[in-house]
């Protein structure tokens, strides 16, 4: 005598829905992680390019043996497609033969966000 089973092999609708919720949650977390990595990569890139802009200005002063005038000035210092603005502050030091040059770099679209600040002491080349 053979008994027939009323149970069929397979998944119930509830099991499938639970599996879909788990997979959806994992995919959502993965997308947030990828988005965060992308933002960090963009910030690092902007920081690197801002550093290049500030270093370019400080190297220009060094190589030209420039004695910069005291005060502040702003000038554009783009790197690639990134529009940057450099703000240069030239300050006196206790020794009159030296000046301190500070270069701040901001995004042109967001001047309140300072990306980098580099400082250099410049000797009087006279």
Secondary structure, 3 states (H helix, E strand, C coil): CCCCCCCCCCCCHHHHHHHHHHHHHHHHHHHHHHHHHHHHHHHHHHHHHHHHHHHHHHHHHHHCCCCCCCEEEEEECCECCECEEEEEEEEECCCCCEEEEEEEEEECCCCCCEEEEEEEEEECCC
